Amino acid sequence: MSSEISFATTPSADGTEIGYIRRGSGPPLVITHGSMGTSEQWIPATEHLAEHFTCFVHDRRGRGLSGDSGDYDLSSEVADIAAVMEVAGAGAHLLGHSYGALCALAYAQREGLDGTLLLFEPPLAVDGPVAGDRLPGYRELIAAGELEQAVEHGLVHFVRIPAAEIPLIRQTPLWPGLVELSPTWVRELEQIDGLGADLGHYASISADTHLIAGTATTPFLRTSARTLADVIPGAGLTELAGLDHFAHVMDPVGFAAAVRAAVR
């Protein structure tokens, strides 16, 4: 039987209310979702994670249960994670997916972390800017209200999914959420490219760290995970056979098992 989900909010440092879901029992695990997503996307995975952890999945600012503010940068995300980590309590583990993994990285580097840092396919500039000169085209599509075309543009040029796979993604339950939240991707892509290609500074992270990537994901995301695992001292790496950037949705049982093994 799956555990019940409760909903709550907590204020971030600037007063923005950050909403989160809580589920399960056991050691606390804070989960930070990726671009164009919400906490709802993590409900299937938390059904299985909740057997071993108390999960706190927050909606990153600007979506879902959370508020927003006029000013935004990666420091805002770090402050939001800090607010949820305080609710979760001492020794909490931190799991970040995609852009959320970059937010988790920044938190661990700036604030430190007693629990395990789990990074699921962080989009780092391992082979050049993630958005680069394709970002203006995305901005133009958003400004014109062409949100579906913008999502296609982003998936092909930023996530680097083959164009032939887009019709399949359009048919999944993920598509409506991607379209609705597509305007929020602009500011996040700006932050991603602003990080640059030098990953050496992540060697300062002292937390127990584990990278997760699917073998069927786009090559730059797999390379990003492998490269970061080499940079952070003592970091581990789990590769999920046949899965991709949405492994937590497509195989929540297998993904939860990988998280449990990494924390152990």
Secondary structure, DSSP 8 states (H G I E B T S, - for coil): ----EEEEEEE-TTS-EEEEEEEE-SSEEEEE--TT--GGGGHHHHHHHTTTSEEEEE--TTSTT----S---HHHHHHHHHHHHHHH-TT-EEEEETHHHHHHHHHHHHH--SS-EEEE-----TTS-SSGGGHHHHHHHHHTT-HHHHHHHHHHHTS---GGGHHHHHTSTHHHHHHHHGGGHHHHHHHHHHT-S--GGGGG--S-EEEEEETTS-HHHHHHHHHHHHHSTT-EEEEETT--TTHHHH-HHHHHHHHHHHH-
